[in-house]
Amino acid sequence: MYVCHAAPGKIIDAGINDINNMGAAMAPATVDTLVRYFRASQTLPQDYDAIVTGDLGYEGSEILKDLLLSRGIDIR
């Protein structure tokens, strides 16, 4: 395995204040990073065997999928 591309993330404040729901707080930043990465690398999710993020938990993962779908990217 080797790294051929990288996209540093940036802070996206979605206004989530529940410290027990950090997945929901991190999902918008994950979406931003993935969208920028796919555009910069001119690739699609289907080009990868796996897309791995930090622990978004169940709710954060669902939010991530919904937000990406709203931008026309399906990682389900």
C-alpha distances in whole Angstrom, upper triangle without the diagonal:
4,7,10,12,14,17,19,22,25,28,30,33,34,37,36,38,37,35,34,32,30,27,30,30,26,26,28,25,22,24,25,21,20,23,22,19,19,22,21,18,20,18,19,18,18,15,13,12,12,14,14,17,19,22,24,26,28,30,27,25,28,29,26,26,30,29,26,29,31,29,29,25,25,22,24
4,6,9,11,15,17,19,23,26,28,31,33,36,35,37,37,35,34,33,29,27,30,30,26,26,27,24,21,23,23,19,18,21,20,16,18,20,18,15,18,17,18,18,18,15,13,14,14,14,15,17,19,22,24,27,29,31,28,26,29,29,26,26,30,29,26,28,31,28,28,25,25,22,25
4,6,7,11,13,16,20,23,25,28,30,33,32,34,34,33,33,31,27,25,28,27,23,23,24,21,19,20,20,16,15,18,17,13,15,17,15,12,16,15,17,16,18,15,13,14,14,13,13,15,17,21,23,25,27,29,26,24,27,27,23,24,27,26,23,26,28,26,26,22,23,21,23
4,7,11,14,17,20,23,25,29,30,33,33,36,36,35,35,32,29,27,29,28,24,24,24,21,19,20,19,16,15,17,15,12,13,15,12,10,13,12,15,15,16,13,12,14,15,14,15,17,20,23,24,27,29,30,27,25,28,28,24,24,27,26,23,26,27,25,24,21,22,20,24
4,7,10,13,16,20,22,25,27,30,30,33,33,32,32,30,27,25,26,25,21,21,21,18,16,17,16,12,12,14,12,8,10,12,9,7,11,11,13,14,16,13,12,15,14,13,14,15,18,21,22,26,27,28,25,23,26,25,21,22,25,23,20,23,25,22,22,19,21,19,22
4,7,10,13,16,18,22,24,27,27,29,30,29,29,27,23,22,23,22,18,18,18,15,13,15,14,10,10,12,10,7,10,12,10,9,13,13,15,15,17,15,14,16,15,13,13,13,15,19,20,23,25,26,22,21,24,23,19,21,23,21,19,22,24,21,22,19,20,19,22
4,6,10,13,15,18,20,23,24,26,27,26,27,25,21,20,21,19,16,16,15,12,11,12,10,7,8,10,7,6,9,11,9,9,13,13,14,15,18,16,15,18,16,13,13,13,15,18,18,22,24,24,20,20,22,21,17,19,21,19,17,20,21,18,20,17,19,18,21
4,7,10,13,16,18,21,22,24,25,24,25,23,19,18,19,17,14,15,14,10,10,12,10,7,10,12,9,9,13,14,12,13,16,17,18,18,21,20,18,20,18,15,14,13,14,17,17,21,24,23,20,20,22,21,17,20,22,19,18,22,22,20,22,19,21,20,23
4,7,9,13,15,18,18,20,22,21,22,19,16,15,16,14,11,11,11,7,7,10,8,5,9,11,9,10,13,14,13,15,18,18,18,17,21,21,19,21,18,15,14,11,12,15,15,19,21,20,16,17,19,17,15,18,19,16,16,20,20,18,20,18,20,19,21
4,6,10,12,15,16,18,20,19,21,19,16,15,15,13,10,12,10,6,9,11,8,7,11,12,11,12,16,16,15,18,20,20,21,20,24,24,22,24,22,18,17,14,14,17,16,20,22,21,17,18,20,18,16,19,20,17,17,20,20,18,21,20,22,21,24
4,6,9,12,13,15,17,16,19,16,13,14,13,10,9,11,9,6,9,11,9,10,13,14,14,15,18,19,19,21,23,23,23,22,26,26,25,27,23,20,18,15,14,16,15,19,21,19,16,18,20,17,15,19,19,16,17,21,20,19,22,21,23,22,24
4,6,9,11,13,16,16,18,15,13,13,11,8,8,9,6,5,9,10,8,10,13,13,13,16,18,18,19,21,23,23,22,22,25,26,25,27,24,20,19,16,15,17,15,18,20,17,14,16,17,14,13,17,17,13,15,18,17,16,20,19,21,20,23
4,5,8,10,13,14,16,14,12,13,11,7,9,10,8,8,12,12,11,14,16,17,17,19,22,22,23,25,27,26,26,25,28,29,28,30,26,23,21,18,17,18,15,18,20,17,14,17,18,15,15,18,18,15,17,20,19,19,22,21,23,23,24
4,6,9,11,13,15,12,11,11,8,6,8,9,7,9,12,12,12,14,17,17,18,20,22,22,24,26,27,27,25,24,28,29,28,29,26,22,21,18,17,17,14,17,18,15,12,15,15,12,13,16,15,12,15,18,16,17,20,20,21,21,23
4,6,9,11,14,12,11,13,10,7,11,12,10,12,15,16,16,18,20,21,22,24,26,26,27,30,31,30,29,28,31,33,31,32,29,25,24,21,19,19,16,18,19,16,14,17,18,14,16,19,18,16,19,21,19,20,24,24,25,25,26
4,6,8,10,8,8,10,7,5,9,11,11,12,15,16,16,18,20,21,22,24,26,27,28,30,31,30,29,27,30,32,30,31,28,24,22,19,17,16,13,15,16,13,11,15,15,13,14,18,17,15,19,21,20,21,24,24,24,23,24
4,6,9,8,9,12,10,8,12,14,14,15,18,19,20,21,23,25,26,27,29,30,32,33,35,34,32,30,34,35,33,34,30,27,25,21,19,18,15,16,18,15,14,18,18,16,18,21,20,19,22,24,23,25,28,27,28,27,27
4,5,5,7,10,9,8,12,14,15,16,18,20,21,22,24,25,27,28,30,32,33,34,35,34,32,30,33,35,33,33,29,26,24,20,18,16,14,14,15,13,13,16,17,15,17,20,20,19,22,24,24,26,28,27,27,26,26
4,5,6,10,10,9,11,14,16,16,18,20,21,22,24,26,27,28,30,32,33,34,35,34,32,30,33,34,32,32,28,25,22,19,16,14,13,13,15,14,13,16,18,16,18,21,21,21,23,26,26,27,30,28,28,26,27
4,6,9,9,10,12,14,17,17,18,20,22,23,24,26,28,28,30,32,33,34,36,34,32,29,32,34,31,30,27,24,21,18,15,13,11,11,12,11,11,15,16,15,17,20,20,20,23,25,25,27,29,28,27,25,25
4,5,6,7,9,11,13,14,15,17,19,20,21,23,25,25,27,29,30,31,32,31,28,26,29,30,28,28,24,21,19,16,13,11,9,8,10,8,8,11,13,12,13,16,17,17,19,21,22,23,25,24,23,22,21
4,5,5,6,9,11,12,12,15,16,17,18,20,22,22,24,26,27,28,30,28,27,24,27,28,26,26,22,19,17,13,11,9,7,8,11,9,8,11,13,12,12,16,17,16,18,21,21,22,24,23,22,21,21
4,5,5,6,9,10,10,12,14,15,16,18,20,20,21,24,25,26,27,25,23,21,24,25,23,23,19,16,14,11,9,7,4,6,8,7,4,7,9,8,9,12,13,13,15,17,18,19,21,19,19,17,17
4,6,5,8,10,10,11,14,15,16,17,19,20,22,24,25,26,27,26,24,21,24,26,24,25,21,18,16,13,12,11,7,8,9,7,4,8,9,7,8,12,12,11,14,16,16,17,20,19,18,17,17
4,6,7,8,10,11,13,14,16,17,19,20,22,23,24,26,27,26,24,22,26,27,25,26,22,19,17,14,12,11,9,11,13,10,8,11,12,10,10,14,14,13,15,18,18,18,21,20,20,19,20
4,6,6,6,9,10,11,12,14,16,17,18,20,21,22,24,23,21,19,23,24,22,23,19,16,14,10,9,9,7,10,12,11,7,10,12,10,9,13,14,12,14,17,17,17,20,18,18,17,18
4,5,5,6,9,10,10,12,14,15,16,18,20,21,22,20,19,17,20,21,20,21,17,14,13,10,10,10,7,10,11,9,6,7,9,6,5,9,10,8,10,13,13,14,16,14,15,14,15
4,5,5,6,9,10,11,12,14,15,17,18,20,21,20,19,17,21,22,21,22,19,16,15,12,13,14,11,14,15,12,9,11,11,8,7,10,10,8,9,13,12,12,15,14,15,15,17
4,5,5,6,9,10,11,12,14,16,16,18,20,19,18,17,21,21,20,22,19,15,14,11,11,13,11,15,16,15,11,12,14,11,9,13,14,11,11,15,15,14,17,15,17,16,18
4,5,5,6,9,10,10,12,14,15,16,18,17,15,14,17,18,17,18,15,11,10,8,9,11,9,13,14,14,10,10,12,10,7,10,12,10,10,13,14,13,15,13,14,13,15
4,5,5,6,8,10,11,12,14,15,16,15,13,12,16,17,16,18,15,12,12,10,12,14,12,15,15,14,11,10,12,9,6,9,10,7,6,10,11,9,12,10,12,11,14
4,6,5,6,8,10,11,12,14,15,15,14,14,18,18,18,20,18,14,15,13,14,16,15,18,19,18,14,14,15,13,10,12,13,10,9,13,12,10,13,12,14,14,17
4,6,5,6,9,10,10,12,14,13,13,13,17,17,16,18,16,12,12,10,12,15,14,18,19,19,15,15,17,15,11,14,15,12,11,15,15,13,15,13,15,14,17
4,5,5,6,9,10,10,12,11,10,9,13,13,12,15,13,9,11,10,13,15,14,17,18,18,15,13,15,14,10,11,13,11,9,12,13,11,12,10,12,11,14
4,5,5,6,9,10,10,10,9,10,14,14,14,17,16,12,14,14,16,19,17,20,21,20,17,15,16,15,11,12,13,10,8,11,12,9,10,8,11,12,15
4,6,5,6,8,10,11,11,12,16,15,16,19,17,14,16,15,17,20,19,22,23,23,19,18,20,18,14,16,17,14,12,15,15,12,13,12,15,15,19
4,5,5,6,8,8,9,10,14,13,13,16,14,12,13,13,16,19,19,22,23,23,20,18,20,19,15,16,18,15,13,16,17,14,15,12,15,14,18
4,6,5,6,5,6,8,11,10,11,14,14,12,14,15,18,21,20,23,23,23,20,18,20,19,15,15,17,15,12,14,15,12,12,10,12,12,16
4,6,5,7,8,11,14,13,14,18,18,15,18,18,21,24,23,26,26,26,23,21,22,21,17,17,19,16,13,15,16,12,12,11,14,15,19
4,6,8,11,13,16,14,15,19,18,16,18,18,21,24,24,27,28,28,24,23,25,23,20,20,22,19,16,19,19,16,16,15,18,18,21
4,5,9,11,13,11,12,16,16,14,17,18,21,24,24,27,28,28,25,23,25,24,20,20,22,20,17,19,20,17,17,15,17,17,20
4,7,10,12,10,12,16,17,16,18,20,23,26,25,28,29,29,26,24,25,24,20,20,22,20,16,18,19,16,15,13,15,16,20
4,7,8,6,9,13,13,12,16,17,21,24,23,26,26,26,24,21,22,22,18,18,20,18,15,16,18,15,14,11,13,13,16
4,5,5,8,11,12,11,14,16,20,22,21,23,23,24,21,18,19,19,16,14,17,16,12,13,15,13,11,8,9,9,13
4,5,6,8,8,8,11,13,17,19,18,20,20,21,18,15,16,17,13,12,15,14,11,12,15,13,11,8,7,6,10
4,5,8,9,10,14,16,20,21,21,23,22,23,21,18,19,20,16,14,17,17,14,14,17,16,13,10,9,8,10
4,7,9,10,14,16,20,22,22,24,24,25,23,20,21,22,19,17,20,20,16,17,20,18,16,13,12,11,14
4,5,7,10,14,17,19,20,21,22,23,21,18,20,21,17,16,19,19,16,17,20,19,17,13,13,10,13
4,7,10,14,17,18,19,21,21,23,21,18,20,21,18,17,20,21,18,19,22,21,19,16,14,11,13
4,6,10,13,15,16,17,17,20,18,14,17,18,15,14,18,18,16,17,21,20,19,15,13,10,11
4,7,10,12,13,15,16,17,15,12,14,15,12,12,16,16,13,15,18,17,17,13,12,9,11
4,7,9,10,13,14,16,13,11,14,15,12,13,17,16,15,17,20,19,19,16,15,11,13
4,6,7,10,13,14,11,9,13,13,10,12,16,15,14,17,19,18,19,16,16,12,14
4,6,9,12,13,10,10,14,14,12,14,17,17,16,19,21,21,22,19,19,16,17
4,5,9,11,8,9,12,13,12,14,17,17,17,20,22,22,23,20,19,16,17
4,7,7,5,6,9,9,9,11,13,14,14,17,18,19,21,18,17,15,15
4,6,5,6,9,10,10,12,14,15,16,18,20,21,22,20,18,16,15
4,6,5,6,9,10,11,12,14,16,17,19,20,21,19,17,15,13
4,5,5,6,9,10,11,12,14,15,17,19,20,18,17,15,14
4,5,5,6,9,10,10,12,14,15,17,18,16,16,14,14
4,5,5,6,9,10,11,12,14,16,17,14,13,11,10
4,5,5,6,9,10,11,12,14,15,14,12,11,10
4,5,5,6,8,10,11,13,14,13,12,12,12
4,6,5,6,9,10,11,12,10,10,9,10
4,6,5,6,9,10,10,8,7,7,7
4,5,5,6,9,10,9,9,10,9
4,5,5,7,9,9,10,11,12
4,5,5,6,5,6,8,10
4,5,5,5,5,8,9
4,6,7,9,12,13
4,6,9,11,14
4,7,10,12
4,6,9
4,6
4
